[in-house]
Every structure is written in C-alpha cells, then in structure tokens.
Amino acid sequence: MLTVSFFAAPIAAGVFGYRHLGWSGAVLFPIVAVIAVMAAMLVSVIFLASLKYRSDRARVSRLSTDELQPLLETPANPDFRFAFFELTKRGFDVSPARQLLLDMLTSNIAHERDSALERLLEIYPAARRRFEVGPADDPPEEVRAKVEGILAGINRRSTRMDTD
C-alpha cells in the first residue's frame, strides 16, 4: 500500500501536471507529490506513535496497585515509566524504583547503563543536560558523580513538594 502510493502518486502527478501545465507541470508536480507523500507518511507515523503511547498509558493506568508494583522492579520493562507515573500519581513511594534505576546507571554492563539512561530521561527529561554523551562512554566515577547530582536534585525537589 505504502509503496504503491509512493510510486503511483508521482506518476499520476506527472500525468496531471503535463495535462494542465505541459512539460514544466510534468516535472514539478511529481516533486511536489513526493514531498506530499513523505509528509503524509511522517504525520501518520507521529499520529500512530501518539495513539500507541496513549493506549499503553491507559492500559497501565487501569492496573491495580498490586499489578503495578512488579513493573517497577524491572526498569528494562517498557511499561516501567507508565507504572512509575501512575504510582506517583496515586501517591505511592517510588523511591526504591528510582534508586534501582540510578544504580543501573553505574553498572559495569554498557547496555544496562544505556537502558537505564533511556528510562531516566523518559521520567526526568531535565536530566538530559547532565549526559551529553551516553553513560556507556563515560568512566564509572564520572557517571557516579552525575547520578549523585541527579539524585540530590530529585531529593531536593521532592522535599520541596512535600513542604508545599
């Protein structure tokens, strides 16, 4: 379907352009058609991704608290961030999950560090400033220092919210 539209649209546009504007239309209309098809594909991918995000978030929000707790024990689980947000919204303590995630950032396994960074940035986008380069490329001491700074900022922010 996608391939057909990608090739059929410029051909049809060329015929249509030639019919209405001559050779200049036969050249310009396919270019415009390719740009339009690419834009439509991009918009549809973004739309489908947002639908998937919403359906996943709704699915996880319907789970009971007992079903959400195991999701926080595995930061590699794709539903980790949704469970984290949902339990935070319900007022449960998520600091063990946060600590587990931050401990993974100082792991000796590069894939585990990158996965933990991905989850951390999903939950705390402001932490992106601390990691210009992925943690797999940084020495462990430097990653530990960055993690301690992030943890201190999170604790400071949560303490401030508790007093407000």
Backbone as a chain_set.jsonl record, in Angstrom:
{"seq": "MLTVSFFAAPIAAGVFGYRHLGWSGAVLFPIVAVIAVMAAMLVSVIFLASLKYRSDRARVSRLSTDELQPLLETPANPDFRFAFFELTKRGFDVSPARQLLLDMLTSNIAHERDSALERLLEIYPAARRRFEVGPADDPPEEVRAKVEGILAGINRRSTRMDTD", "coords": {"N": [[0.833, -1.195, 0.0], [1.83, 1.277, 0.923], [4.12, 1.469, -0.67], [2.98, 1.46, -3.189], [1.537, 3.881, -3.164], [3.666, 5.604, -2.893], [5.005, 5.4, -5.329], [2.958, 5.597, -7.226], [1.745, 8.071, -6.807], [3.62, 10.167, -7.685], [3.73, 9.493, -10.435], [1.067, 9.736, -11.294], [0.789, 12.426, -10.663], [2.619, 13.538, -12.429], [1.411, 12.996, -14.911], [-0.979, 14.425, -14.57], [0.115, 16.988, -14.169], [1.378, 17.408, -16.646], [-0.829, 17.431, -18.296], [-2.125, 19.793, -17.508], [-0.173, 21.876, -17.318], [1.816, 21.379, -19.112], [5.184, 20.452, -20.036], [6.631, 21.582, -17.886], [4.869, 21.253, -15.75], [4.814, 18.486, -15.752], [7.27, 17.921, -14.692], [7.434, 19.37, -12.25], [5.114, 18.692, -10.709], [5.397, 15.885, -9.943], [7.549, 16.142, -8.137], [6.455, 17.709, -6.114], [4.454, 15.925, -5.385], [5.939, 13.766, -4.319], [7.062, 15.01, -2.075], [4.691, 15.61, -0.716], [3.686, 13.01, -0.223], [5.715, 11.995, 1.434], [5.489, 13.766, 3.596], [2.909, 13.117, 4.444], [3.331, 10.465, 5.238], [5.099, 10.865, 7.396], [3.475, 12.357, 9.165], [1.484, 10.447, 9.635], [2.961, 8.42, 10.922], [3.755, 9.759, 13.267], [1.227, 10.271, 14.355], [0.277, 7.617, 14.753], [2.18, 6.731, 16.606], [1.588, 8.394, 18.768], [-0.989, 7.493, 19.35], [-0.411, 4.875, 20.161], [1.157, 5.395, 22.448], [-0.768, 6.656, 24.079], [-2.658, 4.576, 24.355], [-1.109, 2.615, 25.641], [-0.501, 3.946, 28.021], [-3.077, 4.296, 29.072], [-3.806, 1.615, 29.373], [-1.995, 0.741, 31.353], [-2.726, 2.455, 33.405], [-5.153, 1.419, 34.188], [-4.48, -0.792, 35.649], [-4.23, -2.486, 38.818], [-2.795, -1.399, 41.956], [-1.269, -3.432, 43.069], [-0.62, -4.874, 40.794], [0.925, -3.05, 39.46], [3.235, -2.705, 40.989], [5.163, -4.884, 40.511], [6.044, -4.11, 37.975], [7.714, -1.995, 38.466], [9.949, -3.169, 39.434], [11.563, -3.95, 37.418], [13.391, -2.102, 35.505], [13.964, -2.37, 32.809], [11.667, -3.088, 31.588], [9.263, -2.065, 29.229], [6.957, -0.813, 30.163], [7.681, 0.399, 32.478], [8.026, 3.222, 32.862], [5.371, 4.135, 32.645], [4.157, 2.818, 34.785], [5.646, 3.944, 36.84], [4.873, 6.672, 36.675], [2.121, 6.382, 37.157], [1.957, 5.213, 39.741], [3.199, 7.24, 41.166], [1.355, 9.262, 40.761], [-0.764, 8.172, 42.156], [0.16, 8.466, 44.685], [2.022, 6.768, 45.892], [5.123, 5.537, 47.267], [7.882, 5.746, 45.255], [10.555, 5.693, 45.447], [12.341, 3.418, 45.841], [12.313, 2.228, 43.278], [13.293, 4.331, 41.765], [15.845, 4.526, 42.862], [16.858, 2.026, 42.124], [16.915, 2.321, 39.358], [18.77, 4.416, 39.136], [20.987, 3.144, 40.211], [21.45, 1.282, 38.225], [22.577, 2.888, 36.314], [25.213, 3.077, 36.995], [26.227, 0.645, 36.462], [28.388, -2.059, 35.397], [27.856, -3.045, 32.952], [27.471, -2.045, 29.734], [25.155, -1.954, 28.062], [23.107, -2.123, 29.93], [23.489, 0.274, 31.318], [22.892, 2.133, 29.286], [20.209, 1.493, 28.779], [19.113, 2.132, 31.261], [19.617, 4.883, 31.283], [17.959, 5.695, 29.205], [15.399, 5.131, 30.303], [15.535, 6.813, 32.541], [15.632, 9.361, 31.365], [13.162, 9.381, 30.165], [11.542, 9.623, 32.367], [12.592, 11.796, 33.814], [13.112, 14.347, 32.036], [14.725, 16.633, 32.275], [17.147, 15.745, 33.165], [18.709, 15.285, 31.0], [20.553, 17.269, 30.432], [22.749, 16.646, 31.971], [23.94, 14.503, 30.756], [25.656, 14.629, 28.144], [26.986, 12.852, 26.584], [26.41, 9.38, 26.226], [26.12, 7.194, 29.145], [27.597, 4.892, 28.797], [29.868, 5.638, 27.525], [31.219, 7.202, 29.307], [33.592, 7.308, 32.052], [33.219, 5.129, 34.948], [33.407, 6.508, 37.459], [32.777, 9.144, 36.817], [30.158, 8.858, 35.891], [28.959, 8.021, 38.258], [29.232, 10.367, 39.785], [27.597, 12.128, 38.314], [25.144, 10.804, 38.612], [24.794, 10.974, 41.377], [24.477, 13.743, 41.579], [22.096, 14.068, 40.129], [20.372, 12.541, 41.737], [20.5, 14.019, 44.108], [19.297, 16.409, 43.236], [16.725, 15.456, 42.621], [15.86, 14.558, 45.123], [15.923, 16.973, 46.509], [13.948, 18.381, 45.129], [11.688, 16.746, 45.618], [11.506, 16.999, 48.369], [10.938, 19.687, 48.597], [8.405, 19.702, 47.403], [6.981, 18.25, 49.27], [6.894, 19.955, 51.455], [5.399, 22.04, 50.495]], "CA": [[0.0, 0.0, 0.0], [2.706, 2.435, 1.044], [4.979, 1.509, -1.852], [2.145, 1.82, -4.322], [1.256, 5.321, -3.111], [4.921, 6.338, -3.062], [5.34, 5.423, -6.752], [1.806, 5.974, -8.043], [1.438, 9.496, -6.661], [4.388, 10.997, -8.622], [3.369, 9.19, -11.823], [-0.219, 10.388, -11.525], [1.021, 13.874, -10.619], [3.278, 13.901, -13.685], [0.395, 12.985, -15.962], [-1.859, 15.549, -14.283], [0.875, 18.211, -14.42], [1.566, 17.56, -18.094], [-2.135, 17.758, -18.877], [-2.531, 21.166, -17.197], [0.886, 22.874, -17.479], [2.814, 20.964, -20.089], [6.373, 19.779, -19.518], [7.01, 22.093, -16.554], [3.986, 20.565, -14.809], [5.212, 17.078, -15.702], [8.469, 17.837, -13.846], [7.199, 19.926, -10.921], [4.067, 18.001, -9.968], [5.906, 14.701, -9.233], [8.382, 16.562, -6.998], [5.502, 18.102, -5.078], [3.765, 14.709, -4.944], [6.848, 13.013, -3.441], [7.124, 15.744, -0.804], [3.401, 15.434, -0.039], [3.597, 11.628, 0.271], [6.639, 11.874, 2.572], [4.884, 14.493, 4.712], [1.78, 12.317, 4.92], [3.885, 9.311, 5.963], [5.629, 11.367, 8.66], [2.338, 12.695, 10.02], [0.814, 9.212, 10.05], [3.818, 7.747, 11.905], [3.637, 10.507, 14.525], [-0.12, 10.026, 14.864], [0.204, 6.242, 15.264], [3.001, 6.658, 17.821], [0.854, 9.025, 19.866], [-2.069, 6.575, 19.717], [0.196, 3.761, 20.914], [1.531, 5.931, 23.76], [-1.994, 6.857, 24.86], [-3.275, 3.291, 24.695], [-0.266, 1.97, 26.652], [-0.669, 4.671, 29.287], [-4.413, 3.962, 29.57], [-3.783, 0.207, 29.8], [-1.277, 0.644, 32.626], [-3.474, 3.184, 34.446], [-6.252, 0.563, 34.648], [-3.968, -1.867, 36.5], [-4.278, -2.219, 40.257], [-1.502, -1.064, 42.546], [-0.513, -4.683, 43.216], [-0.103, -5.254, 39.479], [1.92, -2.062, 39.04], [4.468, -2.844, 41.77], [6.189, -5.694, 39.832], [6.593, -3.396, 36.82], [8.779, -1.103, 38.944], [11.122, -3.958, 39.812], [12.342, -4.209, 36.212], [13.456, -0.89, 34.677], [14.062, -2.704, 31.388], [10.305, -3.279, 31.099], [8.805, -0.845, 28.552], [5.89, -0.18, 30.931], [8.253, 0.95, 33.707], [7.743, 4.65, 33.014], [3.943, 4.327, 32.892], [3.906, 2.378, 36.162], [6.271, 4.947, 37.693], [3.997, 7.839, 36.674], [0.825, 6.044, 37.743], [2.11, 5.069, 41.19], [3.484, 8.575, 41.697], [0.076, 9.977, 40.749], [-1.593, 7.601, 43.222], [0.73, 8.844, 45.979], [2.858, 5.716, 46.463], [6.562, 5.812, 47.289], [8.578, 5.112, 44.138], [11.994, 5.903, 45.605], [13.147, 2.22, 45.564], [12.434, 2.063, 41.823], [14.181, 5.395, 41.31], [17.194, 4.153, 43.269], [17.246, 0.899, 41.27], [17.229, 2.899, 38.055], [20.022, 5.172, 39.248], [22.059, 2.158, 40.412], [21.738, 0.679, 36.918], [23.416, 3.818, 35.545], [26.617, 2.858, 37.351], [26.518, -0.763, 36.218], [29.551, -2.346, 34.556], [27.359, -3.508, 31.659], [27.154, -0.842, 28.955], [23.76, -1.997, 27.596], [22.267, -1.839, 31.091], [23.602, 1.71, 31.579], [22.152, 2.857, 28.25], [18.789, 1.249, 29.021], [18.751, 2.925, 32.441], [19.593, 6.287, 30.889], [16.74, 5.89, 28.41], [14.266, 5.19, 31.243], [15.693, 8.004, 33.379], [15.278, 10.53, 30.571], [11.714, 9.343, 29.959], [10.907, 10.056, 33.604], [13.121, 13.121, 34.164], [13.754, 14.898, 30.831], [15.714, 17.658, 32.628], [18.431, 15.092, 33.426], [19.439, 15.211, 29.736], [21.665, 18.221, 30.47], [23.903, 16.048, 32.647], [24.519, 13.443, 29.938], [25.865, 14.989, 26.738], [27.404, 11.584, 25.995], [25.798, 8.285, 26.971], [26.915, 6.721, 30.261], [28.497, 3.807, 28.395], [31.104, 6.252, 27.061], [31.864, 7.887, 30.428], [34.17, 6.43, 33.082], [32.248, 4.87, 36.019], [33.429, 7.536, 38.515], [32.067, 10.315, 36.305], [28.743, 8.522, 35.874], [28.507, 8.037, 39.654], [29.11, 11.768, 40.2], [26.4, 12.674, 37.661], [23.98, 10.165, 39.224], [24.625, 11.577, 42.703], [23.923, 15.077, 41.359], [20.686, 13.9, 39.734], [19.655, 12.072, 42.919], [20.397, 15.156, 45.035], [18.289, 17.314, 42.69], [15.404, 14.83, 42.75], [15.51, 14.581, 46.54], [15.658, 18.364, 46.863], [12.661, 18.728, 44.532], [10.606, 16.034, 46.3], [11.4, 17.58, 49.701], [10.271, 20.958, 48.392], [6.996, 19.431, 47.125], [6.364, 17.784, 50.5], [6.677, 21.073, 52.354], [4.417, 22.986, 49.918]], "C": [[0.871, 1.25, 0.0], [3.59, 2.579, -0.184], [4.194, 1.941, -3.079], [1.892, 3.33, -4.33], [2.522, 6.133, -3.352], [5.3, 6.442, -4.542], [4.175, 5.915, -7.618], [1.525, 7.465, -7.975], [2.29, 10.359, -7.6], [4.039, 10.744, -10.089], [2.049, 9.881, -12.171], [-0.058, 11.904, -11.538], [1.706, 14.347, -11.898], [2.304, 13.972, -14.836], [-0.536, 14.186, -15.79], [-1.154, 16.879, -14.58], [1.081, 18.462, -15.901], [0.254, 17.988, -18.755], [-2.491, 19.226, -18.688], [-1.461, 22.218, -17.473], [1.943, 22.496, -18.507], [4.009, 20.31, -19.404], [6.813, 20.308, -18.155], [6.142, 21.445, -15.473], [4.349, 19.107, -14.657], [6.444, 16.887, -14.83], [8.159, 18.276, -12.419], [6.17, 19.144, -10.101], [4.563, 16.713, -9.292], [6.78, 15.065, -8.034], [7.484, 16.944, -5.825], [4.784, 16.874, -4.524], [4.647, 13.887, -4.01], [6.944, 13.691, -2.082], [5.825, 15.553, -0.022], [3.256, 14.02, 0.528], [4.515, 11.445, 1.48], [6.078, 12.595, 3.802], [3.717, 13.704, 5.299], [2.256, 11.096, 5.703], [4.398, 9.744, 7.333], [4.502, 11.686, 9.636], [1.644, 11.432, 10.504], [1.647, 8.437, 11.074], [3.727, 8.442, 13.262], [2.271, 10.264, 15.158], [-0.238, 8.623, 15.46], [1.029, 6.074, 16.538], [2.266, 7.29, 19.002], [-0.331, 8.158, 20.299], [-1.544, 5.412, 20.557], [0.552, 4.205, 22.326], [0.289, 6.076, 24.639], [-2.628, 5.536, 25.268], [-2.444, 2.548, 25.74], [-0.45, 2.63, 28.016], [-2.039, 4.35, 29.89], [-4.462, 2.52, 30.089], [-3.122, 0.065, 31.161], [-2.053, 1.365, 33.729], [-4.652, 2.366, 34.972], [-5.788, -0.56, 35.57], [-4.087, -1.479, 37.974], [-2.866, -1.926, 40.757], [-0.638, -2.311, 42.704], [0.068, -5.154, 41.889], [0.964, -4.289, 38.983], [3.256, -2.237, 39.755], [5.529, -3.706, 41.073], [6.808, -5.002, 38.609], [7.742, -2.477, 37.222], [10.044, -1.858, 39.326], [12.03, -4.226, 38.626], [12.363, -2.962, 35.342], [13.574, -1.174, 33.182], [12.686, -2.912, 30.757], [9.828, -1.982, 30.434], [7.686, -0.119, 29.298], [6.382, 0.44, 32.236], [7.857, 2.405, 33.9], [6.271, 4.906, 33.297], [3.579, 3.927, 34.322], [4.47, 3.399, 37.148], [5.365, 6.172, 37.812], [2.689, 7.549, 37.411], [0.928, 5.905, 39.259], [2.444, 6.4, 41.853], [2.182, 9.363, 41.795], [-0.844, 9.469, 41.859], [-1.03, 7.867, 44.609], [1.582, 7.774, 46.637], [4.334, 6.102, 46.375], [7.242, 5.032, 46.165], [10.092, 5.263, 44.271], [12.814, 4.621, 45.444], [13.348, 1.989, 44.062], [13.383, 3.104, 41.258], [15.634, 5.044, 41.659], [17.719, 2.994, 42.432], [17.669, 1.402, 39.897], [18.557, 3.645, 38.099], [21.213, 4.244, 39.506], [22.436, 1.485, 39.095], [22.642, 1.572, 36.075], [24.898, 3.63, 35.847], [27.026, 1.4, 37.18], [27.77, -0.908, 35.344], [29.144, -2.793, 33.154], [26.845, -2.292, 30.876], [25.697, -0.814, 28.514], [22.798, -1.648, 28.737], [22.296, -0.346, 31.425], [22.802, 2.513, 30.556], [20.635, 2.691, 28.423], [18.309, 2.073, 30.216], [18.697, 4.409, 32.106], [18.338, 6.595, 30.085], [15.523, 6.024, 29.321], [14.332, 6.448, 32.104], [15.256, 9.253, 32.628], [13.791, 10.552, 30.22], [10.989, 9.905, 31.179], [11.313, 11.481, 33.973], [13.844, 13.721, 32.957], [14.826, 15.948, 31.142], [17.086, 17.048, 32.908], [19.282, 15.003, 32.163], [20.651, 16.142, 29.732], [22.919, 17.614, 31.088], [24.619, 15.009, 31.798], [24.604, 13.889, 28.486], [26.237, 13.74, 25.948], [26.771, 10.493, 26.844], [26.696, 7.764, 28.079], [27.865, 5.584, 29.899], [29.846, 4.369, 27.95], [31.875, 6.949, 28.178], [32.52, 6.882, 31.364], [33.18, 6.266, 34.247], [32.224, 5.949, 37.107], [32.64, 8.769, 38.093], [30.559, 10.063, 36.277], [28.194, 8.554, 37.293], [28.314, 9.47, 40.145], [27.858, 12.404, 39.585], [25.129, 12.109, 38.311], [23.728, 10.76, 40.608], [24.051, 12.984, 42.585], [22.45, 15.017, 40.991], [19.863, 13.496, 40.95], [19.466, 13.204, 43.926], [19.332, 16.14, 44.547], [16.886, 16.758, 42.837], [14.954, 14.877, 44.206], [15.169, 15.992, 47.001], [14.271, 18.775, 46.365], [11.518, 18.046, 45.266], [10.427, 16.554, 47.723], [10.652, 18.911, 49.619], [8.782, 20.742, 48.153], [6.276, 18.982, 48.399], [6.041, 18.932, 51.443], [5.647, 22.062, 51.817], [3.01, 22.607, 50.178]], "O": [[0.682, 2.159, -0.808], [3.787, 3.686, -0.683], [4.693, 2.701, -3.909], [2.016, 3.98, -5.368], [2.472, 7.214, -3.938], [5.854, 7.456, -4.967], [4.393, 6.578, -8.632], [1.112, 8.066, -8.967], [1.73, 11.226, -8.269], [4.049, 11.672, -10.898], [1.931, 10.528, -13.212], [-0.697, 12.59, -12.336], [1.41, 15.433, -12.396], [2.357, 14.896, -15.647], [-0.842, 14.881, -16.758], [-1.747, 17.783, -15.168], [0.971, 19.598, -16.364], [0.25, 18.815, -19.667], [-3.08, 19.846, -19.574], [-1.798, 23.348, -17.827], [2.882, 23.261, -18.729], [3.879, 19.699, -18.344], [7.326, 19.538, -17.342], [6.639, 21.124, -14.393], [4.216, 18.539, -13.573], [6.648, 15.803, -14.282], [8.583, 17.616, -11.47], [6.361, 18.962, -8.898], [4.181, 16.462, -8.149], [6.753, 14.368, -7.019], [7.729, 16.547, -4.686], [4.533, 16.794, -3.322], [4.158, 13.362, -3.009], [6.91, 13.021, -1.05], [5.853, 15.356, 1.193], [2.757, 13.851, 1.641], [4.124, 10.802, 2.454], [6.18, 12.09, 4.919], [3.562, 13.636, 6.518], [1.656, 10.733, 6.714], [4.154, 9.06, 8.328], [4.574, 11.32, 10.809], [1.253, 11.353, 11.669], [1.087, 7.855, 12.003], [3.631, 7.777, 14.294], [2.175, 10.071, 16.371], [-0.791, 8.455, 16.547], [0.622, 5.354, 17.449], [2.319, 6.769, 20.116], [-0.644, 8.093, 21.488], [-2.165, 5.018, 21.544], [0.288, 3.49, 23.292], [0.292, 5.669, 25.801], [-3.086, 5.39, 26.401], [-3.006, 1.915, 26.634], [-0.543, 1.95, 29.038], [-2.146, 4.154, 31.101], [-5.081, 2.243, 31.117], [-3.627, -0.649, 32.027], [-2.035, 0.923, 34.878], [-5.105, 2.596, 36.093], [-6.614, -1.213, 36.208], [-4.05, -0.3, 38.326], [-1.879, -2.175, 40.065], [0.575, -2.263, 42.5], [1.134, -5.769, 41.863], [1.814, -4.664, 38.176], [4.304, -1.943, 39.179], [6.694, -3.309, 41.038], [7.955, -5.273, 38.251], [8.637, -2.208, 36.422], [11.096, -1.249, 39.52], [13.158, -4.686, 38.807], [11.463, -2.766, 34.526], [13.306, -0.29, 32.37], [12.555, -2.913, 29.533], [9.974, -0.907, 31.016], [7.486, 1.077, 29.084], [5.58, 0.953, 33.016], [7.403, 2.787, 34.978], [5.938, 5.785, 34.092], [2.795, 4.605, 34.987], [3.849, 3.687, 38.171], [5.115, 6.656, 38.916], [2.212, 8.372, 38.193], [0.079, 6.42, 39.986], [2.017, 6.657, 42.978], [1.934, 10.047, 42.788], [-1.612, 10.24, 42.435], [-1.667, 7.532, 45.608], [1.844, 7.86, 47.837], [4.735, 6.89, 45.519], [7.184, 3.803, 46.132], [10.829, 4.994, 43.323], [13.932, 4.715, 44.938], [14.434, 1.598, 43.631], [14.187, 2.803, 40.375], [16.539, 5.243, 40.848], [18.895, 2.976, 42.067], [18.673, 0.95, 39.346], [19.376, 3.511, 37.19], [22.326, 4.531, 39.066], [23.601, 1.157, 38.872], [23.385, 1.084, 35.224], [25.746, 3.991, 35.031], [28.059, 0.976, 37.698], [28.154, 0.026, 34.639], [29.991, -2.908, 32.268], [25.914, -1.608, 31.3], [25.057, 0.236, 28.581], [21.799, -0.96, 28.527], [21.269, 0.237, 31.772], [22.112, 3.467, 30.917], [19.876, 3.641, 28.233], [17.219, 2.644, 30.182], [17.82, 5.12, 32.597], [17.723, 7.646, 30.27], [14.706, 6.925, 29.136], [13.307, 7.078, 32.367], [14.582, 10.113, 33.195], [13.221, 11.622, 30.002], [9.963, 10.572, 31.054], [10.476, 12.279, 34.394], [15.067, 13.614, 32.862], [15.746, 16.132, 30.347], [18.089, 17.762, 32.891], [20.466, 14.677, 32.246], [21.663, 15.839, 29.099], [24.032, 18.026, 30.762], [25.768, 14.664, 32.074], [23.728, 13.567, 27.683], [25.851, 13.589, 24.789], [26.612, 10.662, 28.053], [27.918, 7.875, 27.976], [28.834, 5.337, 30.617], [30.855, 3.665, 27.99], [33.056, 7.256, 28.016], [32.072, 5.741, 31.467], [32.384, 7.17, 34.506], [31.158, 6.277, 37.627], [31.927, 9.368, 38.898], [29.773, 10.954, 36.601], [27.092, 9.054, 37.52], [27.342, 9.759, 40.843], [27.139, 13.137, 40.264], [24.162, 12.837, 38.532], [22.581, 11.02, 40.973], [23.222, 13.381, 43.405], [21.647, 15.814, 41.478], [18.781, 14.039, 41.177], [18.399, 13.335, 44.527], [18.549, 16.652, 45.348], [15.953, 17.5, 43.145], [13.8, 15.198, 44.492], [14.242, 16.189, 47.786], [13.515, 19.432, 47.08], [10.488, 18.67, 45.52], [9.309, 16.553, 48.238], [9.826, 19.217, 50.479], [7.967, 21.519, 48.649], [5.101, 19.294, 48.591], [5.035, 18.895, 52.151], [5.078, 22.839, 52.584], [2.093, 23.309, 49.753]]}, "num_chains": 1, "name": "protein.A"}
